[in-house]
């Protein structure tokens, strides 16, 4: 059985999948926990979290703008800012946002390193309008 290192990060898996043996909620650990946190921050709008209205990227607001390179740059800046400000466990390497007009959205690739590991990791998110 593998043991978690002392510096591994742990978060709840928000998919709430039950562990097959323990019947408990599965934990995300290490880079998976940080990647899930980054994804949640990117998809969070301002005022979504009670008593902390300033947390989020407000990417949903930008998705209602015209789909072009300029809006992709604004999304890239918003994602970079939210990761740098609210995810202390990760060091951002870069963000690449590509407009996908045929799919009515943007494809975002976020590259980062976890503070206690030298390997680079990534999160891929497709941002599209919900309404």
N, C-alpha and C positions, 0 to 999 in steps of 0.2 A: 504494500500500500504506500503510495507516494504521500509524503508529508508536505504541507505548505511551508514555504520559507517564511521567516519572520517578517520580511518586508513585502510579501505578497499582499496585494489589495484585494478586498472582497466586497461584493455587493450582491443584493438579491437579484435573481433573474426575474425581470418583470413580465416574462411570459408565463410565470407561475406554473411551470411544469413540475409535476411531482416526481421525486426520486423513486425509481422502481423498487428499491428495497426498503428504504426508510419511510417512504410516503411523506416526506417533508419537502419543502420548497428547495429547489436546487440553487446553489450559489454560483455566481460568476466570480472567477478569481483571476488575478494577474492582469495581463493585457486585455483580456476579454471584458473585465469589469471596467477598465478605463475606456475602452472603445464604446461600450454601451453608454457610459456616462457622457461621452462626447456626442454620440448620436442623440441622446435625450436633450442635451443642451442646444444642439442645432435645431431640433424640432420644437423647442419651447419658445413661445411668444412672450413678449413683455406682458406683465400683469397676469400670467398664468399661475404663478406660485403665490399663494396668500402670504402677505406680510413681506414679500421679497419681490416687488414688481420689476426690479431692474435686472433680474436674471433672465437671460434668453438672448436669442439672436434676432428675433423678429423676422425671420426669413419668410414666413407666411405672407407678410405685408408686401415683400418684394416680388412674390410670385404672381401678384395681380398686375404687375407692370408688363410692358411689352417684352417678349422673349427675344433678347439680343445680347450682344457682347457686353454692353455697358451695364445692364442689369446683372449679368454674370459676375462682373467685377465688383459690383456692390455686394452681391451675395458672398463673394470670396472674402471681402473685407469684414463683413458681419460675422462670418464663421471664424475667421482668424481672431477677431476681437473677443468673441465669447469663449473660445478655447483658451486663449492666453489669460483672460481675466478670471475664469471660473473653474478651470480644471488644473489644480496645482500638481497633480500626479503625472501630467504629461508635458513634454516639451514639443511644441509644434515644429515640424519640419517644413510643411507647406500645404497649401490648399489649392486645388485645381477645380474650377467650376466650368462646365461646358454646357452651353445652351443646346437644348434638344427640341426645336420647334415642332417636329413631327409628333413628338410625344407630349407636347404642352408642359414641359418642365425643364429641369436642370439636373445634370449628373454631377455630383460633388465627390471628389476623392480627397480625403484628409489624411495626411501622413504625419506620424508623430512617433516619439520614443517615450517609453515609460521610464520614469526617473531612476528606478533601480535596475534597469536592463538596457544593454547597449543596442539591441536589435530594433530596427524600424518596424512599425506596424501601420496599418491603414484601416480606414473606415470608408465604405462606399455608401452614399445616400442618394436616392433619387428624390428630388424635391418637386412636388407638383401641387397644383391648386386642389383643394378639397371641395370647395363649393363651386 
